Amino acid sequence: MKYDLVKEGFTEFYASLGKISKKLPVFYNPAKEFDRDLSVLFLLATKKKKVLDLLAASGARGLRLAKEAGAKVWFNDINKEAVKLIKKNVKLNGIKPLDITNKRADELLVTTKEKFDFIDIDPFGSPITYVYQAIPRLEKNGILAVTATDTAPLFGVYPWTCFRKYGSFPLKVNFGHELGLRILTKAVIEIAAKQNVSLKPIFAHATQHYYRVYFQSRRGYVKDVLQNIGFVYYCEKCKQRFATKFEMHEKCKCKNKLSFAGPLFVGNLWDKDLIKKMIKPTKKLSIDVLKQKHKKFLEILLGEAEVNLPFFYETRELIKEEKINEFVEKLKNKGYLACRSHISPKGFKTNYKKLKFKKN
């Protein structure tokens, strides 16, 4: 079978180039290069070394983590053709893998006795099925990285599908992708809590067609993360929005009935110190990986970590629409917390309560 030689970061590998679908002989999505760049920067900042690439496909992420972040990687995929390609790519890059296996992801997780510093779950669709078995395979303080590509249910297009898969109701609004990211976070935390494991989100983003969250594990301390599960309410009439942890609300201050999303994670999705390490890396290789587009993106995430709100606004919702950067700076100069949103080019977060919205 013929494959194309592609390059991401400092890693070359063979992959199937073509329309993105399950019909590719070995799945590969070039649009996720940015995501894999961030994975490399993340691993360099956290210094995790023992990695399980659970659904490896062509091995793109695992190969890059091995070559660019110095990780020891176990590659696994159910597709025999993918395993052949991984072996070819490993040889091409001179990488010594921990192992290369051809098993169902759930089968590998329940049969292996190995534990890992970093487990990556990046399926075609929902990751929830694999999370149950992955948690026991995490080392103490290990990282679980979870990707969901079934964004339509999480965004609110199919609310009952979201409830079935994730145990929450979404909301189809302009800030719905942030809510979907937080519903995914809540669902993973819940699964871990049942195993007396605390999974704390330390890095997350909703980009293009997928949501991705990185969690750090701790045994016990489950209450710490569960206390940050709540609801986000939205008034379609006056466009106000707010979050609560335990209180339930039916009506807005304007007397209109409120819509809600949840339960979801309303706490902080980002570790500020971690993002600072990713922005200002010390190792030469990570400095080489870090490009201006990554730096700008990480700086926006750092702002969101400081403002810490589970929703955002958009300037086009306001009576007087302003340029986003100028508006954010104006709010900061008045003494309010404010930042841009990484999800929307016109999105911003602020603790300023007197925003004036256009009427429906």
C-alpha positions as CSV (number, residue, x, y, z in Angstrom):
1,M,0.0,0.0,0.0
2,K,1.3,3.5,-0.9
3,Y,1.7,6.2,1.7
4,D,2.9,9.8,1.5
5,L,5.8,11.1,3.4
6,V,4.8,14.1,5.6
7,K,6.6,16.3,8.1
8,E,5.3,17.7,11.3
9,G,7.6,19.6,13.6
10,F,10.9,17.8,13.3
11,T,9.4,14.4,12.6
12,E,8.9,12.8,9.2
13,F,6.5,9.8,8.8
14,Y,4.4,8.0,6.3
15,A,0.6,8.6,6.4
16,S,-2.6,8.3,4.3
17,L,-3.4,11.6,2.7
18,G,-7.0,11.9,1.5
19,K,-10.5,12.8,2.6
20,I,-10.7,12.5,6.4
21,S,-12.9,9.5,7.2
22,K,-12.8,6.0,8.7
23,K,-12.3,4.7,5.1
24,L,-8.7,5.8,5.0
25,P,-6.5,2.6,5.1
26,V,-4.7,4.2,8.1
27,F,-6.4,7.2,9.7
28,Y,-4.5,10.5,9.7
29,N,-5.8,14.0,10.1
30,P,-3.3,16.8,9.0
31,A,-5.6,19.4,10.5
32,K,-4.6,18.3,13.9
33,E,-0.9,19.2,13.5
34,F,-1.5,22.2,15.8
35,D,-2.9,19.9,18.4
36,R,0.1,17.6,18.2
37,D,2.4,20.7,18.4
38,L,0.7,21.6,21.7
39,S,1.1,18.0,22.9
40,V,4.9,18.2,22.4
41,L,5.1,21.5,24.2
42,F,2.9,20.1,27.0
43,L,5.1,17.0,27.5
44,L,8.3,19.0,27.5
45,A,6.8,21.3,30.2
46,T,5.6,18.4,32.4
47,K,8.6,16.1,31.7
48,K,6.4,13.0,31.5
49,K,8.4,10.1,29.8
50,K,6.3,6.9,29.7
51,V,3.5,7.3,27.1
52,L,0.7,5.1,25.9
53,D,-0.6,6.1,22.4
54,L,-3.7,4.1,22.8
55,L,-5.3,4.7,19.4
56,A,-2.2,5.4,17.5
57,A,-3.3,5.1,13.8
58,S,-0.2,6.2,11.8
59,G,1.5,7.0,15.1
60,A,1.8,10.7,14.3
61,R,1.4,11.9,17.9
62,G,3.4,9.1,19.5
63,L,6.2,9.5,17.0
64,R,6.5,13.2,17.7
65,L,6.3,12.8,21.5
66,A,9.2,10.3,21.2
67,K,11.4,12.3,18.8
68,E,10.6,15.8,19.9
69,A,9.9,15.4,23.7
70,G,12.1,12.4,24.5
71,A,9.3,10.1,25.5
72,K,9.3,6.3,25.6
73,V,6.1,5.4,23.7
74,W,3.9,2.3,23.6
75,F,2.0,2.4,20.3
76,N,-1.3,0.5,19.9
77,D,-4.0,0.2,17.2
78,I,-6.6,-2.4,16.3
79,N,-5.9,-1.9,12.6
80,K,-3.2,-4.4,11.4
81,E,-2.3,-2.0,8.5
82,A,-1.8,0.8,11.0
83,V,0.6,-1.4,13.1
84,K,2.6,-2.2,9.9
85,L,2.8,1.5,9.2
86,I,3.8,2.4,12.8
87,K,6.7,-0.1,12.6
88,K,7.8,1.5,9.3
89,N,7.6,5.0,10.9
90,V,9.4,4.0,14.0
91,K,12.3,2.6,12.0
92,L,12.4,5.7,9.8
93,N,12.8,7.9,12.9
94,G,15.3,5.6,14.7
95,I,12.9,5.3,17.7
96,K,13.0,2.5,20.2
97,P,9.3,2.0,21.3
98,L,8.2,0.5,24.6
99,D,6.1,-1.8,22.5
100,I,3.9,-1.9,19.4
101,T,0.6,-3.8,19.8
102,N,-2.3,-4.8,17.6
103,K,-5.2,-4.9,20.1
104,R,-8.5,-3.4,20.8
105,A,-8.0,-0.4,23.1
106,D,-10.1,-1.8,25.9
107,E,-8.5,-5.2,25.7
108,L,-5.0,-3.7,26.0
109,L,-6.0,-1.6,29.0
110,V,-7.5,-4.5,31.0
111,T,-4.8,-7.1,30.1
112,T,-1.6,-5.1,30.5
113,K,0.0,-4.6,34.0
114,E,2.0,-1.6,32.8
115,K,1.4,1.9,34.1
116,F,2.0,5.1,32.3
117,D,3.0,8.7,33.0
118,F,0.8,9.9,30.1
119,I,-2.1,8.1,28.3
120,D,-3.5,9.6,25.1
121,I,-7.0,8.9,24.1
122,D,-7.9,10.4,20.7
123,P,-10.7,8.3,19.0
124,F,-12.9,8.9,16.1
125,G,-15.9,10.1,18.1
126,S,-16.4,9.9,21.9
127,P,-13.5,9.0,24.2
128,I,-15.8,8.0,27.1
129,T,-15.7,4.2,26.5
130,Y,-12.0,4.1,27.0
131,V,-11.7,6.4,30.0
132,Y,-13.1,3.7,32.4
133,Q,-10.2,1.3,31.7
134,A,-7.5,3.9,31.3
135,I,-7.6,5.4,34.8
136,P,-6.2,2.3,36.6
137,R,-3.3,2.3,34.1
138,L,-2.2,5.8,35.2
139,E,0.9,6.3,37.4
140,K,0.5,8.5,40.5
141,N,0.4,12.1,39.2
142,G,0.0,10.7,35.7
143,I,-1.6,12.6,32.8
144,L,-4.7,11.5,31.0
145,A,-5.2,13.4,27.7
146,V,-8.7,13.0,26.2
147,T,-10.0,14.2,22.8
148,A,-13.7,14.2,21.7
149,T,-14.5,14.7,18.0
150,D,-18.3,14.2,18.5
151,T,-18.7,17.9,19.0
152,A,-22.3,18.1,17.6
153,P,-23.9,16.5,20.6
154,L,-21.7,18.4,23.1
155,F,-22.5,21.7,21.3
156,G,-26.2,21.1,21.6
157,V,-27.2,19.9,18.2
158,Y,-28.3,16.5,19.6
159,P,-29.0,17.2,23.3
160,W,-30.3,13.7,24.2
161,T,-27.3,12.1,22.6
162,C,-25.1,14.3,24.8
163,F,-27.1,13.2,27.9
164,R,-26.8,9.5,26.9
165,K,-23.0,9.7,26.4
166,Y,-21.9,12.4,28.9
167,G,-24.8,12.6,31.4
168,S,-25.4,16.3,30.8
169,F,-27.5,18.6,28.8
170,P,-25.7,21.0,26.4
171,L,-26.9,24.4,25.2
172,K,-26.8,25.5,21.5
173,V,-25.6,29.1,22.0
174,N,-22.7,31.2,20.7
175,F,-20.5,30.1,23.6
176,G,-21.7,26.4,23.3
177,H,-18.3,25.0,22.5
178,E,-17.0,26.2,25.9
179,L,-19.9,24.4,27.5
180,G,-19.2,21.3,25.5
181,L,-15.6,21.3,26.6
182,R,-16.7,21.6,30.2
183,I,-19.3,18.8,29.8
184,L,-16.6,16.5,28.5
185,T,-14.4,17.5,31.5
186,K,-17.2,16.8,34.0
187,A,-17.9,13.4,32.5
188,V,-14.2,12.2,32.7
189,I,-13.9,13.6,36.3
190,E,-17.1,11.6,37.3
191,I,-15.7,8.4,35.9
192,A,-12.5,8.8,37.8
193,A,-14.3,9.8,41.1
194,K,-16.1,6.4,41.1
195,Q,-12.6,4.8,41.2
196,N,-11.5,7.2,44.0
197,V,-9.2,9.0,41.6
198,S,-9.1,12.8,41.4
199,L,-8.6,14.0,37.8
200,K,-7.8,17.7,37.8
201,P,-7.9,19.5,34.4
202,I,-4.7,21.4,33.8
203,F,-4.9,22.3,30.1
204,A,-7.8,22.3,27.6
205,H,-8.9,23.7,24.3
206,A,-11.8,23.6,21.9
207,T,-10.2,23.9,18.4
208,Q,-11.7,23.3,14.9
209,H,-13.7,20.1,15.1
210,Y,-12.6,18.7,18.4
211,Y,-12.3,19.3,22.2
212,R,-9.2,18.2,24.2
213,V,-8.6,18.1,27.9
214,Y,-5.5,17.1,29.9
215,F,-6.0,15.9,33.4
216,Q,-3.5,15.2,36.2
217,S,-4.4,12.3,38.5
218,R,-4.2,12.0,42.3
219,R,-5.5,9.2,44.5
220,G,-8.2,10.5,46.7
221,Y,-8.9,14.3,47.0
222,V,-12.0,13.6,44.8
223,K,-14.1,16.2,46.6
224,D,-11.7,19.0,45.4
225,V,-12.7,18.5,41.8
226,L,-16.4,17.5,42.4
227,Q,-17.0,20.8,44.2
228,N,-16.4,22.5,40.8
229,I,-19.3,20.8,39.1
230,G,-22.4,23.0,38.5
231,F,-24.5,24.6,35.8
232,V,-24.4,27.6,33.4
233,Y,-27.6,29.6,32.9
234,Y,-28.5,31.8,30.0
235,C,-31.4,34.2,29.3
236,E,-32.3,34.4,25.7
237,K,-34.2,37.7,26.3
238,C,-31.6,39.9,28.0
239,K,-28.5,37.6,27.1
240,Q,-27.2,37.5,30.7
241,R,-25.3,34.3,31.7
242,F,-24.0,33.1,35.0
243,A,-22.7,29.9,36.6
244,T,-23.7,28.2,39.9
245,K,-22.3,25.2,41.7
246,F,-25.3,23.8,43.6
247,E,-28.1,26.3,43.2
248,M,-30.9,25.8,40.7
249,H,-32.6,28.7,39.0
250,E,-35.7,28.9,36.8
251,K,-36.1,32.7,36.1
252,C,-33.8,35.5,35.2
253,K,-33.8,38.9,36.9
254,C,-35.7,40.1,33.9
255,K,-38.4,37.5,34.7
256,N,-37.8,35.5,31.6
257,K,-37.4,31.7,31.8
258,L,-33.7,30.6,31.9
259,S,-32.1,28.0,29.8
260,F,-29.3,25.9,31.3
261,A,-26.4,23.6,30.4
262,G,-25.0,21.0,32.8
263,P,-24.0,19.5,35.0
264,L,-20.5,20.6,33.8
265,F,-17.2,21.7,35.2
266,V,-17.3,25.4,36.2
267,G,-13.8,25.5,37.7
268,N,-10.5,26.5,36.1
269,L,-9.5,24.3,33.1
270,W,-5.9,25.6,33.1
271,D,-2.8,25.6,35.3
272,K,-1.2,29.0,34.9
273,D,2.3,27.9,35.8
274,L,2.1,25.1,33.2
275,I,1.1,27.5,30.5
276,K,3.9,29.9,31.4
277,K,6.4,27.0,31.0
278,M,4.9,26.2,27.6
279,I,5.2,29.9,26.6
280,K,8.8,30.3,27.8
281,P,10.4,26.9,27.5
282,T,14.0,26.3,28.6
283,K,15.0,23.5,26.3
284,K,16.2,24.3,22.8
285,L,14.0,21.7,21.1
286,S,10.8,23.1,22.7
287,I,11.9,26.6,21.8
288,D,12.2,25.4,18.2
289,V,8.7,23.8,18.3
290,L,7.2,27.0,19.7
291,K,6.1,29.3,16.9
292,Q,4.4,32.6,17.0
293,K,0.9,31.1,16.4
294,H,1.4,28.8,19.4
295,K,2.6,31.6,21.6
296,K,-0.4,33.8,20.8
297,F,-2.8,30.9,21.4
298,L,-1.1,30.0,24.8
299,E,-1.2,33.7,25.9
300,I,-5.0,33.7,25.3
301,L,-5.3,30.5,27.4
302,L,-3.2,32.1,30.1
303,G,-5.7,35.1,30.2
304,E,-8.6,32.6,30.5
305,A,-6.9,30.9,33.4
306,E,-6.6,34.3,35.2
307,V,-10.2,35.4,34.5
308,N,-11.6,31.9,35.2
309,L,-15.2,32.0,33.8
310,P,-17.1,29.0,32.3
311,F,-18.5,31.1,29.5
312,F,-17.7,34.0,27.2
313,Y,-19.4,37.0,25.5
314,E,-18.9,38.2,21.9
315,T,-18.5,41.8,20.9
316,R,-21.2,41.4,18.2
317,E,-23.7,40.8,21.0
318,L,-23.1,44.3,22.4
319,I,-25.1,47.4,21.4
320,K,-21.8,49.1,20.4
321,E,-19.6,46.5,18.8
322,E,-15.9,47.2,19.2
323,K,-12.7,45.7,18.1
324,I,-11.9,42.8,20.4
325,N,-8.4,43.7,21.5
326,E,-9.2,47.4,22.1
327,F,-12.4,46.4,24.1
328,V,-10.5,44.0,26.3
329,E,-7.8,46.6,27.1
330,K,-10.5,49.2,27.8
331,L,-12.0,46.8,30.4
332,K,-8.6,46.1,32.0
333,N,-7.8,49.9,32.2
334,K,-11.0,50.3,34.2
335,G,-9.8,47.8,36.7
336,Y,-11.8,44.8,35.6
337,L,-10.6,41.3,34.8
338,A,-10.8,40.7,31.0
339,C,-9.3,38.4,28.4
340,R,-10.0,37.0,24.9
341,S,-11.6,33.6,24.3
342,H,-9.5,31.0,22.4
343,I,-12.8,29.6,20.9
344,S,-14.2,32.7,19.2
345,P,-12.3,35.5,17.4
346,K,-14.8,38.0,18.8
347,G,-15.1,36.3,22.2
348,F,-14.1,37.8,25.5
349,K,-14.4,37.0,29.2
350,T,-14.8,39.6,32.0
351,N,-16.1,40.1,35.5
352,Y,-17.7,43.4,34.4
353,K,-21.4,43.1,35.0
354,K,-22.9,46.1,33.1
355,L,-22.5,44.9,29.5
356,K,-25.2,46.3,27.3
357,F,-26.6,43.8,24.8
358,K,-28.6,44.1,21.7
359,K,-32.3,43.1,22.1
360,N,-33.6,40.1,20.2
